[in-house]
Amino acid sequence: MATVKNETVMKRQPATRTGRLHFLDQFRGFALLVIISNLWMLWFQYGPLEWLWRCGTYWTLVPIRKKTGNPQA
């Protein structure tokens, strides 16, 4: 069995963040996405990628903004 000289050993780097902090960062990111999505849907009837998909499907520019006005009048 041959031995290798000058073998480089990969040393494990110490973790800079604990698992709990990493989870909290992910949760904050998810909460931010939920808030932004709800704000978006207040003004627009489709998400940006869904709007692009519909425009490509119908071969025309589909209105993205929500209609304003009283629908019961």
N, C-alpha and C positions, 0 to 999 in steps of 0.2 A: 504494500500500500504506500503510495507516494504522498509525501507531505508537501504542502505549498508554503513557500517562504514569502514573507512580506504580505501576508493575507490581511486585507482590510476588513475590519469588523464593523458592521453597522451598529452604532450605539443608539439606543432609544433616547429620543429627546424628552425632557420632562414636560408634562402637560402644563400648559399655561392657564387653562381654565378647567374648572371642575365640571362634571356632568350636569349638576343642577343649574349652574350659570348658563351652560349651553342650551339647556331646555328652556330657560326663561327667555333667552334671546330669540329662540324659535317661536315661542308663544307670543312675544311682543311683535315679531314680524307678521305672524298670522293675524293678530288683532288689528294691526295697522292695515293689512290688506282687506279685512272685513269692513273697516271704517271707510276706506277709500272706495270700495265697491258699492257700499250703500250710498255714499255721496254721489257717485257716478250715476247710479240708477235713479236718483232723484231728477236728474236733468235729461237723461238719455234713455231711450227705450231698448237699446241693444248695447252689449259690450263691444269694445273696439274690434276684436277678432270676429265676433259674430256678424258685425256690420260688414266687414270686408268679405266674409263668406257669402252673405246675402247679395252684396253687389256683384260678386263674381258669378253667383248662380243666376241672378236675374238679368245680368248684362246691362244694368242701369244703376244710377246712384240712388240708393234707397235712403229716405230721410232717416236720420239718426236721432234727432231731437224729439222729445215728447211733444205731443200736440198740446197747446195751451187753450184755455177757454173752458166754458161750462158745457159738458157733453149732454146734459139733461135739458138745456134751454132750447 
